[in-house]
Amino acid sequence: MLKAIKDFYEANINPATEVEGQSVSHRLQLATAALLIEMAQADNQRHSLEFQAVHDGIMDVFDLTAEETAEVIELADLEAHEATDHFEFTQLINEQFDYSQKCKVVDLLWRVCLADSEMNRYEEQLARKITELLHVEHKDFIAAKLRVQREYSASGHLDDFDNYA
């Protein structure tokens, strides 16, 4: 199992192994998924709703199949567990994503954060920290939060919207 992960890492994540642009794409997928997984675990719990939001977000942003998404999430979970900070993930996103794509990542962070209808201070702090590392302006950070709250509230996903204002 460890050899398979190492082989995948060498083939898809290691910057020295660029193959027709595929490694950058895989690295971006893993970096984005790792940040979302970190958000899903920021409250020290693993809610299925939050991981469903991670799955849906990765699938949507990278136009992957359900199977490809599951593989990316599994590998990103290992990467997130081994990471010492968020910089390695945000650095790659900063290099490869334009501003609007980085705003989409912030939007996904809020979708994961609010997926279980609860938000604690650690989740909000992590969203703020990642947003700063992505160099996304505060106004766009707040706009994404409010947009996700409105969407979740309109769908009945958030039972008590006042807890999030």
NUZAKOL-493111 format. One record per residue: residue number from 1; residue in three letters; x, y, z of N, C-alpha, C in turn. Coordinates in nm, 4 decimals, m for minus. Layout:
<recs>
REC / NUM / Ala / X / Y / Z / X / Y / Z / X / Y / Z
...
</recs>
This chain:
<recs>
REC / 1 / Met / 0.0826 / m0.1191 / 0.0000 / 0.0000 / 0.0000 / 0.0000 / 0.0870 / 0.1255 / 0.0000
REC / 2 / Leu / 0.1875 / 0.1308 / 0.0887 / 0.2751 / 0.2473 / 0.0921 / 0.3508 / 0.2651 / m0.0383
REC / 3 / Lys / 0.3910 / 0.1567 / m0.0994 / 0.4604 / 0.1661 / m0.2281 / 0.3687 / 0.2246 / m0.3343
REC / 4 / Ala / 0.2414 / 0.1854 / m0.3327 / 0.1456 / 0.2379 / m0.4301 / 0.1283 / 0.3883 / m0.4125
REC / 5 / Ile / 0.1209 / 0.4336 / m0.2868 / 0.1068 / 0.5764 / m0.2603 / 0.2324 / 0.6504 / m0.3050
REC / 6 / Lys / 0.3484 / 0.5940 / m0.2728 / 0.4740 / 0.6566 / m0.3136 / 0.4844 / 0.6638 / m0.4655
REC / 7 / Asp / 0.4478 / 0.5553 / m0.5334 / 0.4515 / 0.5537 / m0.6801 / 0.3578 / 0.6593 / m0.7375
REC / 8 / Phe / 0.2366 / 0.6692 / m0.6807 / 0.1422 / 0.7699 / m0.7277 / 0.1995 / 0.9095 / m0.7054
REC / 9 / Tyr / 0.2585 / 0.9307 / m0.5872 / 0.3178 / 1.0601 / m0.5562 / 0.4268 / 1.0950 / m0.6575
REC / 10 / Glu / 0.5152 / 1.0014 / m0.6826 / 0.6244 / 1.0254 / m0.7768 / 0.5729 / 1.0545 / m0.9174
REC / 11 / Ala / 0.4667 / 0.9849 / m0.9559 / 0.4143 / 1.0006 / m1.0914 / 0.3284 / 1.1258 / m1.1066
REC / 12 / Asn / 0.2606 / 1.1672 / m0.9991 / 0.1616 / 1.2724 / m1.0150 / 0.1832 / 1.3979 / m0.9338
REC / 13 / Ile / 0.2590 / 1.3933 / m0.8277 / 0.2714 / 1.5095 / m0.7415 / 0.4100 / 1.5709 / m0.7484
REC / 14 / Asn / 0.5108 / 1.4898 / m0.7560 / 0.6475 / 1.5384 / m0.7561 / 0.6682 / 1.6351 / m0.8728
REC / 15 / Pro / 0.7080 / 1.7601 / m0.8459 / 0.7235 / 1.8587 / m0.9521 / 0.8234 / 1.8184 / m1.0594
REC / 16 / Ala / 0.9143 / 1.7297 / m1.0287 / 1.0149 / 1.6909 / m1.1276 / 0.9580 / 1.5973 / m1.2331
REC / 17 / Thr / 0.8362 / 1.5495 / m1.2165 / 0.7812 / 1.4522 / m1.3096 / 0.6655 / 1.5093 / m1.3904
REC / 18 / Glu / 0.6867 / 1.6211 / m1.4540 / 0.5864 / 1.6799 / m1.5405 / 0.5698 / 1.5944 / m1.6660
REC / 19 / Val / 0.4487 / 1.5437 / m1.6879 / 0.4208 / 1.4657 / m1.8072 / 0.2994 / 1.5263 / m1.8752
REC / 20 / Glu / 0.3240 / 1.6029 / m1.9813 / 0.2188 / 1.6649 / m2.0606 / 0.1177 / 1.7401 / m1.9756
REC / 21 / Gly / 0.1637 / 1.8079 / m1.8710 / 0.0777 / 1.8893 / m1.7871 / m0.0097 / 1.8111 / m1.6905
REC / 22 / Gln / m0.0069 / 1.6811 / m1.6961 / m0.0937 / 1.6014 / m1.6100 / m0.0547 / 1.6120 / m1.4630
REC / 23 / Ser / 0.0723 / 1.6159 / m1.4323 / 0.1102 / 1.6183 / m1.2912 / 0.0630 / 1.7462 / m1.2236
REC / 24 / Val / 0.0661 / 1.8584 / m1.2940 / 0.0191 / 1.9828 / m1.2351 / m0.1305 / 1.9714 / m1.2049
REC / 25 / Ser / m0.2055 / 1.9148 / m1.2964 / m0.3489 / 1.8965 / m1.2752 / m0.3767 / 1.8068 / m1.1554
REC / 26 / His / m0.3068 / 1.6953 / m1.1470 / m0.3250 / 1.6050 / m1.0333 / m0.2811 / 1.6711 / m0.9033
REC / 27 / Arg / m0.1721 / 1.7448 / m0.9076 / m0.1247 / 1.8135 / m0.7881 / m0.2253 / 1.9174 / m0.7419
REC / 28 / Leu / m0.2860 / 1.9891 / m0.8366 / m0.3878 / 2.0873 / m0.8021 / m0.5105 / 2.0209 / m0.7398
REC / 29 / Gln / m0.5498 / 1.9093 / m0.7972 / m0.6629 / 1.8346 / m0.7420 / m0.6340 / 1.7934 / m0.5982
REC / 30 / Leu / m0.5162 / 1.7375 / m0.5760 / m0.4790 / 1.6926 / m0.4417 / m0.4663 / 1.8098 / m0.3450
REC / 31 / Ala / m0.4068 / 1.9194 / m0.3900 / m0.3899 / 2.0360 / m0.3031 / m0.5257 / 2.0930 / m0.2623
REC / 32 / Thr / m0.6148 / 2.1071 / m0.3584 / m0.7477 / 2.1606 / m0.3295 / m0.8240 / 2.0664 / m0.2373
REC / 33 / Ala / m0.8206 / 1.9377 / m0.2686 / m0.8902 / 1.8395 / m0.1850 / m0.8320 / 1.8364 / m0.0439
REC / 34 / Ala / m0.7012 / 1.8477 / m0.0315 / m0.6383 / 1.8457 / 0.1010 / m0.6853 / 1.9638 / 0.1857
REC / 35 / Leu / m0.6965 / 2.0818 / 0.1255 / m0.7463 / 2.1972 / 0.1996 / m0.8911 / 2.1776 / 0.2428
REC / 36 / Leu / m0.9722 / 2.1206 / 0.1545 / m1.1121 / 2.0956 / 0.1889 / m1.1237 / 1.9900 / 0.2985
REC / 37 / Ile / m1.0385 / 1.8899 / 0.2935 / m1.0380 / 1.7866 / 0.3974 / m0.9968 / 1.8473 / 0.5314
REC / 38 / Glu / m0.8961 / 1.9349 / 0.5272 / m0.8570 / 2.0049 / 0.6498 / m0.9754 / 2.0818 / 0.7079
REC / 39 / Met / m1.0523 / 2.1453 / 0.6215 / m1.1702 / 2.2181 / 0.6681 / m1.2722 / 2.1211 / 0.7284
REC / 40 / Ala / m1.2923 / 2.0084 / 0.6635 / m1.3897 / 1.9100 / 0.7121 / m1.3514 / 1.8560 / 0.8493
REC / 41 / Gln / m1.2232 / 1.8593 / 0.8812 / m1.1757 / 1.8043 / 1.0081 / m1.1380 / 1.9120 / 1.1097
REC / 42 / Ala / m1.1609 / 2.0368 / 1.0762 / m1.1193 / 2.1461 / 1.1636 / m1.1867 / 2.1415 / 1.3000
REC / 43 / Asp / m1.3059 / 2.0843 / 1.3057 / m1.3766 / 2.0740 / 1.4335 / m1.3490 / 1.9401 / 1.5031
REC / 44 / Asn / m1.2464 / 1.8692 / 1.4558 / m1.2045 / 1.7394 / 1.5110 / m1.3119 / 1.6319 / 1.5013
REC / 45 / Gln / m1.3978 / 1.6456 / 1.4021 / m1.5005 / 1.5457 / 1.3751 / m1.5030 / 1.5196 / 1.2251
REC / 46 / Arg / m1.5497 / 1.4021 / 1.1885 / m1.5603 / 1.3676 / 1.0465 / m1.7080 / 1.3468 / 1.0121
REC / 47 / His / m1.7737 / 1.4572 / 0.9756 / m1.9153 / 1.4524 / 0.9399 / m1.9306 / 1.4082 / 0.7947
REC / 48 / Ser / m2.0221 / 1.3178 / 0.7720 / m2.0439 / 1.2699 / 0.6356 / m2.0926 / 1.3824 / 0.5448
REC / 49 / Leu / m2.1684 / 1.4770 / 0.5978 / m2.2152 / 1.5891 / 0.5154 / m2.0993 / 1.6752 / 0.4678
REC / 50 / Glu / m2.0010 / 1.6945 / 0.5544 / m1.8844 / 1.7737 / 0.5154 / m1.8033 / 1.7010 / 0.4088
REC / 51 / Phe / m1.7862 / 1.5701 / 0.4259 / m1.7105 / 1.4954 / 0.3256 / m1.7870 / 1.4824 / 0.1943
REC / 52 / Gln / m1.9198 / 1.4843 / 0.2018 / m1.9985 / 1.4876 / 0.0783 / m1.9753 / 1.6206 / 0.0069
REC / 53 / Ala / m1.9657 / 1.7298 / 0.0833 / m1.9374 / 1.8609 / 0.0248 / m1.7979 / 1.8641 / m0.0372
REC / 54 / Val / m1.7005 / 1.7982 / 0.0263 / m1.5658 / 1.7870 / m0.0308 / m1.5749 / 1.7128 / m0.1639
REC / 55 / His / m1.6414 / 1.5999 / m0.1624 / m1.6564 / 1.5163 / m0.2831 / m1.7222 / 1.5957 / m0.3955
REC / 56 / Asp / m1.8356 / 1.6595 / m0.3650 / m1.9089 / 1.7342 / m0.4667 / m1.8268 / 1.8504 / m0.5211
REC / 57 / Gly / m1.7553 / 1.9193 / m0.4322 / m1.6742 / 2.0330 / m0.4753 / m1.5606 / 1.9927 / m0.5672
REC / 58 / Ile / m1.4883 / 1.8872 / m0.5306 / m1.3765 / 1.8401 / m0.6144 / m1.4284 / 1.7901 / m0.7489
REC / 59 / Met / m1.5380 / 1.7175 / m0.7445 / m1.5969 / 1.6645 / m0.8669 / m1.6384 / 1.7788 / m0.9608
REC / 60 / Asp / m1.6973 / 1.8838 / m0.9035 / m1.7447 / 1.9980 / m0.9804 / m1.6290 / 2.0800 / m1.0376
REC / 61 / Val / m1.5341 / 2.1160 / m0.9526 / m1.4252 / 2.2044 / m0.9948 / m1.3357 / 2.1391 / m1.1001
REC / 62 / Phe / m1.3076 / 2.0108 / m1.0840 / m1.2131 / 1.9445 / m1.1731 / m1.2796 / 1.8542 / m1.2765
REC / 63 / Asp / m1.4134 / 1.8522 / m1.2768 / m1.4891 / 1.7740 / m1.3748 / m1.4428 / 1.6282 / m1.3777
REC / 64 / Leu / m1.4425 / 1.5658 / m1.2604 / m1.3987 / 1.4276 / m1.2458 / m1.5176 / 1.3342 / m1.2319
REC / 65 / Thr / m1.4944 / 1.2073 / m1.2566 / m1.5964 / 1.1063 / m1.2298 / m1.5998 / 1.0809 / m1.0796
REC / 66 / Ala / m1.7021 / 1.0106 / m1.0355 / m1.7133 / 0.9776 / m0.8929 / m1.5944 / 0.8930 / m0.8481
REC / 67 / Glu / m1.5505 / 0.8008 / m0.9324 / m1.4378 / 0.7142 / m0.8974 / m1.3075 / 0.7941 / m0.8897
REC / 68 / Glu / m1.2844 / 0.8818 / m0.9867 / m1.1637 / 0.9649 / m0.9848 / m1.1631 / 1.0562 / m0.8623
REC / 69 / Thr / m1.2805 / 1.1096 / m0.8305 / m1.2930 / 1.1977 / m0.7144 / m1.2618 / 1.1223 / m0.5857
REC / 70 / Ala / m1.3142 / 1.0022 / m0.5736 / m1.2880 / 0.9214 / m0.4534 / m1.1390 / 0.8931 / m0.4387
REC / 71 / Glu / m1.0711 / 0.8645 / m0.5497 / m0.9266 / 0.8384 / m0.5450 / m0.8497 / 0.9638 / m0.5036
REC / 72 / Val / m0.8870 / 1.0780 / m0.5607 / m0.8215 / 1.2034 / m0.5251 / m0.8410 / 1.2329 / m0.3769
REC / 73 / Ile / m0.9613 / 1.2135 / m0.3273 / m0.9896 / 1.2421 / m0.1868 / m0.9124 / 1.1482 / m0.0954
REC / 74 / Glu / m0.9059 / 1.0227 / m0.1321 / m0.8305 / 0.9272 / m0.0502 / m0.6833 / 0.9666 / m0.0418
REC / 75 / Leu / m0.6241 / 1.0008 / m0.1545 / m0.4830 / 1.0408 / m0.1554 / m0.4629 / 1.1756 / m0.0870
REC / 76 / Ala / m0.5562 / 1.2675 / m0.1080 / m0.5456 / 1.3991 / m0.0450 / m0.5601 / 1.3883 / 0.1064
REC / 77 / Asp / m0.6407 / 1.2941 / 0.1522 / m0.6553 / 1.2720 / 0.2959 / m0.5215 / 1.2307 / 0.3556
REC / 78 / Leu / m0.4490 / 1.1447 / 0.2853 / m0.3151 / 1.1045 / 0.3309 / m0.2195 / 1.2232 / 0.3283
REC / 79 / Glu / m0.2264 / 1.3029 / 0.2214 / m0.1407 / 1.4213 / 0.2102 / m0.1698 / 1.5200 / 0.3233
REC / 80 / Ala / m0.2977 / 1.5447 / 0.3487 / m0.3358 / 1.6391 / 0.4536 / m0.2883 / 1.5905 / 0.5895
REC / 81 / His / m0.2955 / 1.4609 / 0.6110 / m0.2521 / 1.4027 / 0.7381 / m0.1015 / 1.4194 / 0.7583
REC / 82 / Glu / m0.0258 / 1.4112 / 0.6500 / 0.1203 / 1.4205 / 0.6571 / 0.1719 / 1.5640 / 0.6540
REC / 83 / Ala / 0.0892 / 1.6572 / 0.6096 / 0.1336 / 1.7958 / 0.5929 / 0.1584 / 1.8624 / 0.7276
REC / 84 / Thr / 0.2583 / 1.9481 / 0.7304 / 0.2877 / 2.0230 / 0.8522 / 0.2207 / 2.1598 / 0.8518
REC / 85 / Asp / 0.1827 / 2.2081 / 0.7344 / 0.1114 / 2.3351 / 0.7244 / 0.0313 / 2.3376 / 0.5942
REC / 86 / His / m0.0330 / 2.4484 / 0.5688 / m0.1178 / 2.4615 / 0.4505 / m0.0448 / 2.5279 / 0.3341
REC / 87 / Phe / 0.0744 / 2.5785 / 0.3606 / 0.1471 / 2.6548 / 0.2600 / 0.1768 / 2.5730 / 0.1348
REC / 88 / Glu / 0.2158 / 2.4466 / 0.1514 / 0.2493 / 2.3671 / 0.0334 / 0.1299 / 2.3526 / m0.0604
REC / 89 / Phe / 0.0098 / 2.3485 / m0.0046 / m0.1106 / 2.3370 / m0.0867 / m0.1479 / 2.4717 / m0.1479
REC / 90 / Thr / m0.1457 / 2.5763 / m0.0658 / m0.1860 / 2.7078 / m0.1165 / m0.0846 / 2.7638 / m0.2150
REC / 91 / Gln / 0.0414 / 2.7296 / m0.1990 / 0.1434 / 2.7775 / m0.2925 / 0.1150 / 2.7260 / m0.4338
REC / 92 / Leu / 0.0838 / 2.5990 / m0.4460 / 0.0530 / 2.5420 / m0.5770 / m0.0728 / 2.6067 / m0.6359
REC / 93 / Ile / m0.1741 / 2.6249 / m0.5527 / m0.2976 / 2.6882 / m0.6007 / m0.2685 / 2.8315 / m0.6449
REC / 94 / Asn / m0.1877 / 2.9037 / m0.5690 / m0.1517 / 3.0405 / m0.6069 / m0.0775 / 3.0447 / m0.7399
REC / 95 / Glu / 0.0065 / 2.9466 / m0.7646 / 0.0833 / 2.9424 / m0.8889 / m0.0033 / 2.9076 / m1.0099
REC / 96 / Gln / m0.1060 / 2.8269 / m0.9894 / m0.1803 / 2.7715 / m1.1025 / m0.3207 / 2.8283 / m1.1238
REC / 97 / Phe / m0.3821 / 2.8817 / m1.0183 / m0.5186 / 2.9326 / m1.0293 / m0.5178 / 3.0833 / m1.0440
REC / 98 / Asp / m0.6121 / 3.1354 / m1.1245 / m0.6304 / 3.2798 / m1.1285 / m0.7168 / 3.3211 / m1.0095
REC / 99 / Tyr / m0.7409 / 3.4496 / m0.9957 / m0.8113 / 3.4999 / m0.8774 / m0.9513 / 3.4402 / m0.8656
REC / 100 / Ser / m1.0248 / 3.4328 / m0.9736 / m1.1614 / 3.3803 / m0.9668 / m1.1621 / 3.2325 / m0.9273
REC / 101 / Gln / m1.0628 / 3.1568 / m0.9713 / m1.0538 / 3.0157 / m0.9320 / m1.0210 / 3.0037 / m0.7830
REC / 102 / Lys / m0.9365 / 3.0933 / m0.7326 / m0.9060 / 3.0920 / m0.5897 / m1.0295 / 3.1304 / m0.5086
REC / 103 / Cys / m1.1102 / 3.2206 / m0.5601 / m1.2366 / 3.2554 / m0.4933 / m1.3294 / 3.1346 / m0.4908
REC / 104 / Lys / m1.3261 / 3.0530 / m0.5942 / m1.4068 / 2.9310 / m0.5967 / m1.3607 / 2.8354 / m0.4862
REC / 105 / Val / m1.2298 / 2.8268 / m0.4621 / m1.1786 / 2.7435 / m0.3530 / m1.2319 / 2.7949 / m0.2196
REC / 106 / Val / m1.2337 / 2.9266 / m0.2008 / m1.2875 / 2.9850 / m0.0775 / m1.4354 / 2.9506 / m0.0644
REC / 107 / Asp / m1.5081 / 2.9581 / m0.1743 / m1.6487 / 2.9196 / m0.1749 / m1.6648 / 2.7734 / m0.1310
REC / 108 / Leu / m1.5795 / 2.6874 / m0.1832 / m1.5849 / 2.5454 / m0.1454 / m1.5530 / 2.5261 / 0.0027
REC / 109 / Leu / m1.4587 / 2.6042 / 0.0548 / m1.4276 / 2.5966 / 0.1979 / m1.5520 / 2.6255 / 0.2818
REC / 110 / Trp / m1.6263 / 2.7287 / 0.2421 / m1.7483 / 2.7617 / 0.3156 / m1.8536 / 2.6525 / 0.2991
REC / 111 / Arg / m1.8631 / 2.5926 / 0.1815 / m1.9605 / 2.4851 / 0.1606 / m1.9302 / 2.3666 / 0.2532
REC / 112 / Val / m1.8033 / 2.3366 / 0.2682 / m1.7645 / 2.2272 / 0.3577 / m1.7894 / 2.2678 / 0.5020
REC / 113 / Cys / m1.7495 / 2.3868 / 0.5373 / m1.7646 / 2.4366 / 0.6743 / m1.9098 / 2.4336 / 0.7197
REC / 114 / Leu / m2.0006 / 2.4757 / 0.6340 / m2.1414 / 2.4878 / 0.6708 / m2.2249 / 2.3658 / 0.6360
REC / 115 / Ala / m2.1648 / 2.2648 / 0.5777 / m2.2397 / 2.1466 / 0.5331 / m2.3106 / 2.0754 / 0.6473
REC / 116 / Asp / m2.2519 / 2.0760 / 0.7663 / m2.3139 / 2.0067 / 0.8807 / m2.4022 / 2.1006 / 0.9625
REC / 117 / Ser / m2.4316 / 2.2190 / 0.9078 / m2.5163 / 2.3195 / 0.9725 / m2.4580 / 2.3724 / 1.1021
REC / 118 / Glu / m2.3288 / 2.3554 / 1.1202 / m2.2604 / 2.4082 / 1.2378 / m2.1291 / 2.4717 / 1.1946
REC / 119 / Met / m2.0915 / 2.5773 / 1.2660 / m1.9615 / 2.6378 / 1.2390 / m1.9012 / 2.6770 / 1.3725
REC / 120 / Asn / m1.7842 / 2.6225 / 1.4013 / m1.7188 / 2.6641 / 1.5247 / m1.6047 / 2.7593 / 1.4902
REC / 121 / Arg / m1.5442 / 2.8142 / 1.5938 / m1.4410 / 2.9156 / 1.5709 / m1.3194 / 2.8598 / 1.4983
REC / 122 / Tyr / m1.2880 / 2.7312 / 1.5156 / m1.1728 / 2.6728 / 1.4485 / m1.1954 / 2.6627 / 1.2974
REC / 123 / Glu / m1.3179 / 2.6324 / 1.2600 / m1.3500 / 2.6259 / 1.1172 / m1.3402 / 2.7645 / 1.0543
REC / 124 / Glu / m1.3950 / 2.8642 / 1.1222 / m1.3880 / 2.9993 / 1.0677 / m1.2432 / 3.0497 / 1.0630
REC / 125 / Gln / m1.1643 / 3.0194 / 1.1661 / m1.0232 / 3.0594 / 1.1661 / m0.9474 / 2.9934 / 1.0506
REC / 126 / Leu / m0.9751 / 2.8661 / 1.0271 / m0.9076 / 2.7969 / 0.9178 / m0.9481 / 2.8553 / 0.7825
REC / 127 / Ala / m1.0767 / 2.8836 / 0.7651 / m1.1221 / 2.9453 / 0.6398 / m1.0514 / 3.0784 / 0.6183
REC / 128 / Arg / m1.0408 / 3.1557 / 0.7245 / m0.9740 / 3.2867 / 0.7152 / m0.8248 / 3.2702 / 0.6819
REC / 129 / Lys / m0.7598 / 3.1748 / 0.7479 / m0.6162 / 3.1523 / 0.7256 / m0.5894 / 3.1088 / 0.5814
REC / 130 / Ile / m0.6668 / 3.0142 / 0.5322 / m0.6467 / 2.9656 / 0.3952 / m0.6755 / 3.0770 / 0.2960
REC / 131 / Thr / m0.7800 / 3.1546 / 0.3217 / m0.8135 / 3.2664 / 0.2336 / m0.6973 / 3.3652 / 0.2254
REC / 132 / Glu / m0.6368 / 3.3936 / 0.3393 / m0.5215 / 3.4845 / 0.3402 / m0.4042 / 3.4249 / 0.2637
REC / 133 / Leu / m0.3790 / 3.2956 / 0.2815 / m0.2693 / 3.2310 / 0.2092 / m0.2935 / 3.2285 / 0.0585
REC / 134 / Leu / m0.4212 / 3.2298 / 0.0190 / m0.4562 / 3.2319 / m0.1234 / m0.4596 / 3.3743 / m0.1793
REC / 135 / His / m0.4354 / 3.4717 / m0.0932 / m0.4360 / 3.6135 / m0.1322 / m0.5716 / 3.6562 / m0.1888
REC / 136 / Val / m0.6771 / 3.6047 / m0.1292 / m0.8132 / 3.6443 / m0.1657 / m0.8540 / 3.7568 / m0.0711
REC / 137 / Glu / m0.9099 / 3.8617 / m0.1271 / m0.9475 / 3.9786 / m0.0484 / m1.0575 / 3.9443 / 0.0516
REC / 138 / His / m1.0560 / 4.0174 / 0.1633 / m1.1524 / 3.9939 / 0.2711 / m1.2963 / 4.0096 / 0.2211
REC / 139 / Lys / m1.3207 / 4.1073 / 0.1355 / m1.4566 / 4.1289 / 0.0851 / m1.5063 / 4.0068 / 0.0075
REC / 140 / Asp / m1.4176 / 3.9390 / m0.0632 / m1.4573 / 3.8188 / m0.1375 / m1.4743 / 3.6991 / m0.0444
REC / 141 / Phe / m1.3957 / 3.6958 / 0.0630 / m1.4098 / 3.5944 / 0.1679 / m1.5492 / 3.6042 / 0.2306
REC / 142 / Ile / m1.5898 / 3.7256 / 0.2675 / m1.7210 / 3.7479 / 0.3283 / m1.8324 / 3.7239 / 0.2271
REC / 143 / Ala / m1.8134 / 3.7691 / 0.1046 / m1.9161 / 3.7491 / 0.0012 / m1.9407 / 3.5996 / m0.0220
REC / 144 / Ala / m1.8341 / 3.5192 / m0.0232 / m1.8496 / 3.3745 / m0.0413 / m1.9256 / 3.3140 / 0.0758
REC / 145 / Lys / m1.8914 / 3.3557 / 0.1966 / m1.9594 / 3.3052 / 0.3162 / m2.1088 / 3.3369 / 0.3096
REC / 146 / Leu / m2.1427 / 3.4613 / 0.2800 / m2.2832 / 3.5022 / 0.2738 / m2.3578 / 3.4313 / 0.1616
REC / 147 / Arg / m2.2925 / 3.4140 / 0.0477 / m2.3543 / 3.3447 / m0.0662 / m2.3881 / 3.2000 / m0.0293
REC / 148 / Val / m2.2941 / 3.1312 / 0.0341 / m2.3175 / 2.9916 / 0.0733 / m2.4268 / 2.9854 / 0.1803
REC / 149 / Gln / m2.4245 / 3.0773 / 0.2752 / m2.5288 / 3.0806 / 0.3778 / m2.6663 / 3.0986 / 0.3153
REC / 150 / Arg / m2.6768 / 3.1927 / 0.2200 / m2.8056 / 3.2161 / 0.1526 / m2.8517 / 3.0921 / 0.0777
REC / 151 / Glu / m2.7596 / 3.0300 / 0.0045 / m2.7955 / 2.9100 / m0.0720 / m2.8394 / 2.7974 / 0.0203
REC / 152 / Tyr / m2.7654 / 2.7743 / 0.1267 / m2.8005 / 2.6684 / 0.2209 / m2.9312 / 2.7009 / 0.2934
REC / 153 / Ser / m2.9508 / 2.8277 / 0.3281 / m3.0729 / 2.8680 / 0.3960 / m3.1941 / 2.8505 / 0.3039
REC / 154 / Ala / m3.1798 / 2.8909 / 0.1786 / m3.2893 / 2.8787 / 0.0816 / m3.3260 / 2.7323 / 0.0561
REC / 155 / Ser / m3.2275 / 2.6444 / 0.0652 / m3.2533 / 2.5022 / 0.0408 / m3.2998 / 2.4300 / 0.1672
REC / 156 / Gly / m3.3050 / 2.5051 / 0.2792 / m3.3444 / 2.4432 / 0.4056 / m3.2304 / 2.3697 / 0.4722
REC / 157 / His / m3.1103 / 2.3835 / 0.4177 / m2.9942 / 2.3131 / 0.4721 / m2.9537 / 2.3678 / 0.6085
REC / 158 / Leu / m2.9633 / 2.4981 / 0.6257 / m2.9289 / 2.5591 / 0.7540 / m3.0570 / 2.5794 / 0.8328
REC / 159 / Asp / m3.0686 / 2.5134 / 0.9449 / m3.1889 / 2.5223 / 1.0267 / m3.1996 / 2.6564 / 1.0975
REC / 160 / Asp / m3.0879 / 2.7082 / 1.1443 / m3.0887 / 2.8314 / 1.2208 / m2.9866 / 2.9277 / 1.1610
REC / 161 / Phe / m3.0275 / 2.9991 / 1.0585 / m2.9371 / 3.0867 / 0.9854 / m2.8726 / 3.1893 / 1.0758
REC / 162 / Asp / m2.9415 / 3.2349 / 1.1798 / m2.8876 / 3.3399 / 1.2672 / m2.7574 / 3.2989 / 1.3337
REC / 163 / Asn / m2.7294 / 3.1715 / 1.3475 / m2.6049 / 3.1263 / 1.4083 / m2.4841 / 3.1560 / 1.3213
REC / 164 / Tyr / m2.5063 / 3.1918 / 1.1971 / m2.3958 / 3.2082 / 1.1029 / m2.3712 / 3.3516 / 1.0632
REC / 165 / Ala / m2.4518 / 3.4416 / 1.1039 / m2.4373 / 3.5792 / 1.0596 / m2.3152 / 3.6464 / 1.1184
</recs>
